[in-house]
Each structure stands twice: as structure tokens, then as C-alpha cells.
């Protein structure tokens, strides 16, 4: 079994040729690779040692392509949210996700059944101390 970051990285490159528009919209919400590159560049700018330059090279080699997809996805998501690009798509990370229509009108599992809205009221009603 692969570690989660490696599995996500492999899934990104597997899905990008298959569903490029959806991958770009979804990747705009997960800028982890861009943050790693930015932190390594900041570290190199502050410390300025040769080891930090190697850290930047490694971060660019490992996270650079994924960061490029995330930045491109950010631009595509901005155009999509304005309605100028891919109006037929729904962003899975922005919305509630695909709805199959079978849960219309049903309360969410975390919603309390009574009108007070407090779980403490239910707990208090069930556990009464007698003096």
C-alpha cells in the first residue's frame, strides 16, 4: 500500500489525461504542492546555504509539475466561477457533490430531532440526577 501523498500524486497524473477539466477545477482547492515549493524558496532566501538550494531543486523536481497543475487549475477555477469557462461542469470541491436525489427532505444525520437544536438538552433529559 502506498502512502497517501504518493497515491494522490499518481492519481493526479492518471486522471489528468482522462478528465482534464475536472482535475483542473478540483486541484485549485488543494495547493499543497505549491505551498511546499513556496516554503522551500522562502527557506532558501532566508538561510542561503547550499543545502537549501538542494531542497529547492528537490521540491521543484517533485512538486513542480503538480504545482503547475494547481496554479493552472486556480486560473481555470476563477474563470469557471465567473461563468466564462466550462459552464456544463460542477466543481466537486465547491458544491455538495453529485446528488442522486434520494435524500430530499431528510435531515442530516448530525441534525437534532427536537426544536431546541442543542444536544445538551437531549442529554439533560436522559440523565436526571435525583437528590
N, C-alpha and C positions, 0 to 999 in steps of 0.2 A: 504494500500500500504506500502511495506517495504522500509526502507532506502536503498540506493544503495549499501553500503558496505555489509549489511546483505544479500541482494538479490544476490550479487555476490558470497558471501561465500556459500550460499545454492546452487546456480547453480553449483559451483565448485564440491561440493560433490554429486550432482545429475548426473553431466556429467562424472565424473571420472570413475565410473564403466562402463558406456556406451561406451565412446570413450577415453580410457586411453592414447593412443599415441598422439592424437591431443591435449588433455588437457595438457599433459606434455610439448609439444612444445610451446603451447600458454602461459602457466604460466611462462615460463622463461623470458618473456618480462614484467611481472608485479610483481616485487619483493616487493610490499608494505608490506606484512606481515613480510618478512624477515627484512625490514628496521625498522618496529615497534619493533621487538624483539631486534635488534641490538641497537636501541636508548635506549630502557629500560635497557638493560645490561650496556650500557655506563653510563647512569644516575645513576644506582646503584653503578657502580665502582667509579664514581666521588663523589657522595653525601654520600653513605654508610649508609643511615638512614634506619630504619626498614620499613618505608612506601615505599621506593624504592624497597625493596625486595618483598613486596606485589605487586607492579606494575609489577615486572619481572615475578612473579608467574602468574598473570592475563594475561600478554602478552603471556607467554608460553602456557597457557591453551587455550586462544582464538586463537592466531595466530600461534602457534607452528605447528599444522598439515598442515596448509596452507603453512607455510614457508618451511616445509619439502618437500611438493609437488613442490614448486618453485625452491628449490635447486636441487632436482632430475630432474626437467624439464630443468634446466640450463645445467646439465651434459648431458642429452639426446639431448638437442639442439646443444651442442658443437659437439657431435658425429654425429648428423644429418647433420650439416653444412659441416663436413668433408666428408660426403658421406658414413659413416660406419654404419649408422642405419636408418632404415625406409626410404629408398630412394623413395618409392612409395607415400610418403606424401608430401604435401606442407604446409609450415608454414603460417598461415593466417596473422600473425602479420608482418612477413618479406616481403612478396610479396604484389602484388596488390590485392590479394584476388581472389576468383573464377571468371573467365571470361566467360561470356556467348557468346561472340563473336559478339554481335550486335552493338558494338560501335567502330569497327575497322575503323581507318582513320578519325574519327570525332575529332575535337579539344575539349579540356577540357572546361568546362563552364567558367573557370576563364581566359582562354587564350584570348588575344585581337585578333580581326579580322584583324587589319592592320599590316603592316610590321614593324612599329616603336617599337612596344612592350610596349609602355607606355600609361597608361590610361590617363595621364595628357594631351597628345596630343589630344585625343578624347574630353576631357573636354574643352580644349582651343578652338578647332574648333567649338564647340557648343555654347560657351559663349564668344562672341566677344564684347568688350566694344567700343562704338562709342564716339568720342570726340566732 
